[in-house]
Amino acid sequence: MDNFKYRGSVRWGIIGCGAVTEVKSGPPYQQTPNFRLLAVMRRNAQKAADYAERHKVPKFYTHAEKLILDPEIDAVYIATPPDTHKFYALQVAQANKPCCIEKPMAPSYADSLAIYEAFSSRGLPLFVAYYRRSLPRFLKIKEWLDDYKIGDVRHIRWQFGRPPSQTDLGGMYNWRTDERIAPGGYFDDLASHGLDLFTFLLGDIEKVSGTSRNQQGLYTAKDAIAACWVHRNGVTGSANWNFGTYSREDKVAILGSKGKIEFSIFGEDDIVLENEEGVTDIFIHHPFHVQQYHVANIRAHLLDNREHPSTGKSGLHTSWIMDNILGRMD
């Protein structure tokens, strides 16, 4: 645990009040007990004002520095594209305020490390929005694993594919496929969720390698990636992601000595346990505001001295995994 503690309420500011904050993440900072969303920032003044009015946020800014230095702001949530995470996060650390950063933590391990060290050196809380670690759906899977429902875990595999979007096919700009912002393209945005979850379920990874290509030539980032790895406990893993397939596929299987667990990362279909006792199918829906439990756990960390499942340390490890898969750690 860090040595920075709050008493009472926490007043938040959001940098980058775009689409992700409309429903998924913004409202929990208003609805969580002892939390208050006091200010938002967006470079476009009209859009910032519109967001503040619609969500009943008292203040809005067009410059992040003003929000960060506002003495009434206790903590900052950075919800901008990843290429600006380091720039803003270092300012938040300098202002001695806790921070939550949207995933991925940064476009590279080096930038993630700089962020982590800035907060760690000051004893400041740092969270990364890998909210799947807090969702009941995936906590049930962890419960099954911890209860030895499939025996000794041997291997985990993930197959993910989806067709190119109309934006991709039309050549329209999308920061998620700009290699300067997201070197792995959609892999950075989507695969990071699953890889981070796997370390939550099975422990940190000690060895990982991968290969990546741009098969379609639709944009500058990678669109076909494959990887294999070993967790510190000896569990092996493999995955491939392709963003030019005929149909959508999202299948994870955890194979054990006495059974298996199957689920998807992004779908809300049943999670399935199969062992010698039979097959168990459970549907667990996500909350309307999908980061609700993630933000509630931030509150528990700041006010109740409970460790959050997704910190700067775990987010840094995920960045290390991603860079190794993309061959950026050589």
C-alpha positions as CSV (number, residue, x, y, z in Angstrom):
1,M,0.0,0.0,0.0
2,D,1.1,3.6,-0.6
3,N,1.5,6.0,2.3
4,F,-1.0,8.5,0.9
5,K,-4.4,8.4,2.7
6,Y,-7.6,10.4,2.5
7,R,-10.2,11.1,5.1
8,G,-13.7,12.2,4.2
9,S,-14.5,12.8,0.5
10,V,-12.4,12.9,-2.7
11,R,-13.0,15.5,-5.3
12,W,-12.1,14.3,-8.8
13,G,-11.2,15.9,-12.1
14,I,-11.3,14.2,-15.5
15,I,-8.9,15.0,-18.3
16,G,-10.4,14.0,-21.6
17,C,-14.2,13.8,-21.2
18,G,-14.8,11.9,-24.4
19,A,-16.9,8.9,-25.3
20,V,-15.4,6.5,-22.8
21,T,-16.5,8.7,-19.9
22,E,-20.1,9.2,-21.0
23,V,-21.4,5.9,-19.6
24,K,-18.6,3.5,-18.9
25,S,-16.5,5.4,-16.5
26,G,-17.5,9.0,-15.8
27,P,-20.8,8.5,-13.8
28,P,-19.1,6.2,-11.2
29,Y,-16.9,9.1,-10.1
30,Q,-20.2,10.9,-9.3
31,Q,-22.2,8.0,-7.9
32,T,-19.6,6.3,-5.6
33,P,-20.1,7.3,-2.0
34,N,-17.6,10.0,-0.8
35,F,-16.6,10.7,-4.4
36,R,-17.5,13.9,-6.3
37,L,-16.8,14.8,-9.9
38,L,-15.9,18.5,-9.6
39,A,-14.3,19.3,-13.0
40,V,-13.7,18.0,-16.5
41,M,-11.3,19.1,-19.2
42,R,-11.4,18.9,-23.0
43,R,-9.5,21.1,-25.4
44,N,-12.7,21.9,-27.3
45,A,-14.5,24.5,-25.0
46,Q,-17.9,23.9,-26.5
47,K,-17.7,20.1,-26.0
48,A,-16.3,20.5,-22.5
49,A,-19.1,22.9,-21.5
50,D,-21.7,20.6,-23.0
51,Y,-20.4,17.6,-21.1
52,A,-20.3,19.6,-17.8
53,E,-23.8,20.8,-18.3
54,R,-25.3,17.4,-19.2
55,H,-23.5,15.6,-16.4
56,K,-24.0,18.4,-13.9
57,V,-20.3,18.9,-13.3
58,P,-19.6,22.3,-11.6
59,K,-16.4,23.2,-13.6
60,F,-14.8,22.7,-17.0
61,Y,-11.4,23.5,-18.4
62,T,-9.7,23.6,-21.8
63,H,-6.2,23.3,-20.3
64,A,-5.3,20.2,-18.3
65,E,-2.7,22.1,-16.2
66,K,-5.4,24.3,-14.8
67,L,-7.5,21.3,-13.7
68,I,-4.5,19.5,-12.2
69,L,-3.4,22.6,-10.2
70,D,-7.0,23.4,-9.1
71,P,-6.7,23.4,-5.3
72,E,-10.2,22.0,-5.1
73,I,-9.3,18.9,-7.1
74,D,-7.9,16.0,-4.9
75,A,-7.4,13.3,-7.6
76,V,-7.3,13.1,-11.4
77,Y,-8.6,10.5,-13.9
78,I,-6.8,10.6,-17.3
79,A,-9.1,9.4,-20.0
80,T,-7.2,10.6,-23.1
81,P,-5.6,8.5,-25.9
82,P,-2.5,6.7,-24.6
83,D,0.1,8.9,-26.3
84,T,-0.7,11.7,-23.8
85,H,-0.9,9.6,-20.7
86,K,2.7,10.2,-19.6
87,F,2.6,13.9,-20.3
88,Y,-0.5,14.4,-18.1
89,A,0.4,11.8,-15.5
90,L,3.8,13.3,-14.7
91,Q,2.1,16.6,-14.1
92,V,-0.4,15.0,-11.7
93,A,2.4,13.3,-9.8
94,Q,4.2,16.6,-9.6
95,A,1.0,18.1,-8.1
96,N,1.1,15.4,-5.5
97,K,-2.3,14.0,-6.4
98,P,-3.6,10.4,-6.8
99,C,-4.4,9.3,-10.4
100,C,-6.3,6.8,-12.4
101,I,-5.1,6.3,-16.0
102,E,-7.1,4.7,-18.8
103,K,-5.6,1.6,-20.2
104,P,-3.2,0.9,-21.7
105,M,-1.0,2.7,-19.2
106,A,1.1,4.2,-22.0
107,P,2.1,3.2,-25.6
108,S,5.4,1.7,-24.3
109,Y,6.9,0.0,-21.3
110,A,9.4,2.8,-21.0
111,D,6.7,5.5,-20.7
112,S,4.8,3.3,-18.3
113,L,7.9,2.9,-16.1
114,A,8.4,6.7,-16.0
115,I,4.8,7.1,-14.9
116,Y,5.1,4.3,-12.3
117,E,8.3,5.7,-10.8
118,A,6.9,9.3,-10.6
119,F,4.1,8.1,-8.4
120,S,6.0,5.4,-6.5
121,S,8.7,7.8,-5.5
122,R,6.2,10.1,-3.9
123,G,4.1,7.4,-2.3
124,L,1.1,8.4,-4.4
125,P,-1.8,6.1,-5.3
126,L,-1.8,5.2,-9.0
127,F,-4.5,3.1,-10.7
128,V,-4.9,1.8,-14.2
129,A,-8.4,1.2,-15.7
130,Y,-8.2,-2.5,-16.2
131,Y,-11.6,-2.8,-14.7
132,R,-12.1,-6.4,-15.5
133,R,-10.2,-7.3,-12.4
134,S,-13.1,-5.8,-10.4
135,L,-16.1,-7.3,-12.4
136,P,-18.1,-10.1,-10.8
137,R,-18.0,-12.1,-14.0
138,F,-14.3,-12.6,-13.8
139,L,-14.2,-12.8,-10.0
140,K,-16.3,-15.9,-10.3
141,I,-13.7,-17.4,-12.6
142,K,-11.0,-16.6,-10.1
143,E,-13.1,-18.2,-7.4
144,W,-13.3,-21.4,-9.4
145,L,-9.5,-21.4,-9.9
146,D,-8.8,-20.7,-6.2
147,D,-11.2,-23.4,-5.2
148,Y,-9.3,-25.9,-7.4
149,K,-12.4,-26.6,-9.5
150,I,-10.2,-27.6,-12.5
151,G,-7.3,-29.0,-10.5
152,D,-3.8,-27.8,-11.4
153,V,-3.9,-25.2,-14.2
154,R,-1.9,-26.3,-17.2
155,H,-2.5,-23.8,-20.0
156,I,-4.5,-20.8,-21.0
157,R,-5.3,-19.9,-24.6
158,W,-7.2,-17.0,-26.3
159,Q,-8.4,-16.8,-29.8
160,F,-9.6,-13.4,-30.9
161,G,-10.6,-12.2,-34.4
162,R,-12.9,-9.7,-36.0
163,P,-13.5,-8.2,-39.4
164,P,-12.1,-4.7,-40.4
165,S,-14.6,-1.9,-39.7
166,Q,-16.0,0.5,-42.2
167,T,-13.6,3.1,-40.8
168,D,-10.7,0.8,-41.5
169,L,-11.9,-0.1,-45.0
170,G,-12.6,3.6,-45.8
171,G,-9.2,4.8,-44.8
172,M,-10.6,7.2,-42.3
173,Y,-8.3,8.4,-39.5
174,N,-8.6,6.5,-36.2
175,W,-6.0,7.1,-33.4
176,R,-6.4,3.4,-32.3
177,T,-4.7,2.3,-35.6
178,D,-2.1,5.1,-35.7
179,E,1.3,3.4,-34.9
180,R,2.5,6.7,-33.3
181,I,-0.2,6.4,-30.7
182,A,-1.0,2.7,-30.6
183,P,1.9,0.7,-32.1
184,G,-0.1,-2.5,-31.9
185,G,-3.3,-1.0,-33.2
186,Y,-6.5,-2.6,-31.8
187,F,-4.2,-5.0,-30.0
188,D,-3.1,-2.2,-27.7
189,D,-6.7,-1.2,-27.0
190,L,-8.2,-4.7,-26.7
191,A,-5.6,-7.4,-26.0
192,S,-4.3,-5.4,-23.1
193,H,-7.6,-6.1,-21.2
194,G,-7.2,-9.9,-21.6
195,L,-3.5,-10.1,-20.9
196,D,-3.9,-8.0,-17.8
197,L,-6.8,-10.2,-16.7
198,F,-4.7,-13.4,-17.2
199,T,-2.1,-12.2,-14.8
200,F,-4.8,-11.4,-12.3
201,L,-6.2,-14.9,-12.6
202,L,-2.9,-16.8,-12.9
203,G,-0.1,-14.6,-11.6
204,D,2.6,-12.6,-13.3
205,I,4.3,-13.7,-16.5
206,E,8.0,-14.4,-16.5
207,K,8.7,-15.2,-20.2
208,V,6.8,-13.9,-23.2
209,S,7.5,-13.6,-26.9
210,G,5.4,-12.8,-30.0
211,T,5.3,-11.9,-33.6
212,S,3.3,-9.1,-35.3
213,R,2.5,-8.1,-38.8
214,N,0.4,-5.6,-40.8
215,Q,-1.4,-8.0,-43.2
216,Q,-4.1,-5.8,-44.6
217,G,-2.2,-2.5,-45.2
218,L,-5.3,-0.5,-44.1
219,Y,-3.5,1.5,-41.5
220,T,0.0,2.0,-40.0
221,A,-0.4,-0.1,-36.9
222,K,-0.2,-3.9,-36.6
223,D,-3.3,-6.0,-37.3
224,A,-2.1,-9.6,-36.8
225,I,-0.3,-10.6,-33.6
226,A,0.5,-14.0,-32.0
227,A,2.1,-14.7,-28.7
228,C,3.2,-17.4,-26.2
229,W,4.2,-17.1,-22.6
230,V,4.9,-18.8,-19.2
231,H,3.5,-17.6,-15.9
232,R,5.8,-17.7,-12.9
233,N,3.9,-20.7,-11.5
234,G,4.7,-22.7,-14.7
235,V,1.3,-22.3,-16.4
236,T,1.8,-21.8,-20.2
237,G,-0.2,-19.5,-22.4
238,S,-0.8,-18.7,-26.0
239,A,-3.0,-16.3,-28.0
240,N,-3.5,-14.8,-31.4
241,W,-5.4,-11.6,-32.4
242,N,-6.3,-10.8,-36.0
243,F,-8.3,-7.7,-37.0
244,G,-9.0,-8.8,-40.6
245,T,-10.9,-12.1,-40.2
246,Y,-14.2,-13.1,-41.8
247,S,-16.1,-13.3,-38.5
248,R,-15.8,-12.2,-34.9
249,E,-14.4,-14.7,-32.4
250,D,-13.5,-14.2,-28.7
251,K,-12.8,-17.5,-26.9
252,V,-10.6,-18.2,-23.8
253,A,-10.0,-21.6,-22.4
254,I,-8.2,-22.4,-19.1
255,L,-7.2,-26.0,-19.1
256,G,-6.5,-27.9,-15.9
257,S,-5.7,-31.3,-14.7
258,K,-9.3,-32.0,-13.7
259,G,-11.4,-29.7,-16.0
260,K,-11.6,-26.5,-18.0
261,I,-13.1,-23.0,-17.9
262,E,-14.3,-21.3,-21.0
263,F,-15.3,-17.6,-21.4
264,S,-15.0,-14.5,-23.5
265,I,-13.2,-11.3,-22.7
266,F,-15.6,-8.9,-24.3
267,G,-18.8,-10.8,-24.7
268,E,-21.4,-11.3,-21.9
269,D,-22.2,-14.9,-22.7
270,D,-22.1,-17.6,-20.1
271,I,-18.9,-18.6,-18.3
272,V,-18.6,-22.3,-18.4
273,L,-17.0,-24.7,-15.9
274,E,-16.5,-28.3,-17.0
275,N,-15.1,-31.0,-14.6
276,E,-15.9,-34.4,-13.3
277,E,-19.0,-33.1,-11.6
278,G,-20.5,-32.0,-15.0
279,V,-20.9,-28.7,-16.8
280,T,-21.8,-25.5,-15.0
281,D,-23.0,-22.5,-17.0
282,I,-23.4,-19.1,-15.3
283,F,-24.5,-15.8,-16.7
284,I,-23.3,-12.7,-14.8
285,H,-24.1,-9.4,-16.4
286,H,-22.0,-6.3,-16.3
287,P,-23.2,-3.2,-14.5
288,F,-24.6,-0.4,-16.7
289,H,-21.6,1.7,-15.8
290,V,-19.0,-1.0,-16.5
291,Q,-16.3,0.7,-14.3
292,Q,-18.6,0.9,-11.3
293,Y,-16.8,-1.7,-9.3
294,H,-13.3,-0.5,-10.4
295,V,-14.1,3.0,-9.1
296,A,-15.7,1.5,-5.9
297,N,-12.4,-0.3,-5.3
298,I,-10.5,3.0,-5.8
299,R,-12.7,4.4,-3.0
300,A,-11.9,1.4,-0.8
301,H,-8.2,1.9,-1.5
302,L,-8.2,5.6,-0.7
303,L,-10.6,5.6,2.3
304,D,-10.7,2.1,3.7
305,N,-7.0,1.0,3.4
306,R,-7.9,-1.9,1.0
307,E,-5.6,-2.7,-1.9
308,H,-7.0,-2.1,-5.4
309,P,-6.6,-5.0,-7.8
310,S,-5.3,-2.8,-10.7
311,T,-2.5,-0.5,-9.6
312,G,0.4,1.2,-11.4
313,K,2.5,-1.9,-10.5
314,S,0.2,-4.4,-12.2
315,G,-0.4,-2.0,-15.1
316,L,3.4,-1.7,-15.6
317,H,3.7,-5.5,-15.8
318,T,1.0,-5.6,-18.5
319,S,2.9,-2.9,-20.5
320,W,6.0,-5.1,-20.2
321,I,4.1,-8.1,-21.6
322,M,2.7,-6.0,-24.5
323,D,6.1,-4.6,-25.5
324,N,7.6,-8.1,-25.4
325,I,4.9,-9.4,-27.7
326,L,5.5,-6.6,-30.1
327,G,9.3,-7.1,-30.0
328,R,9.9,-3.7,-28.5
329,M,12.0,-4.9,-25.5
330,D,15.1,-6.0,-27.5
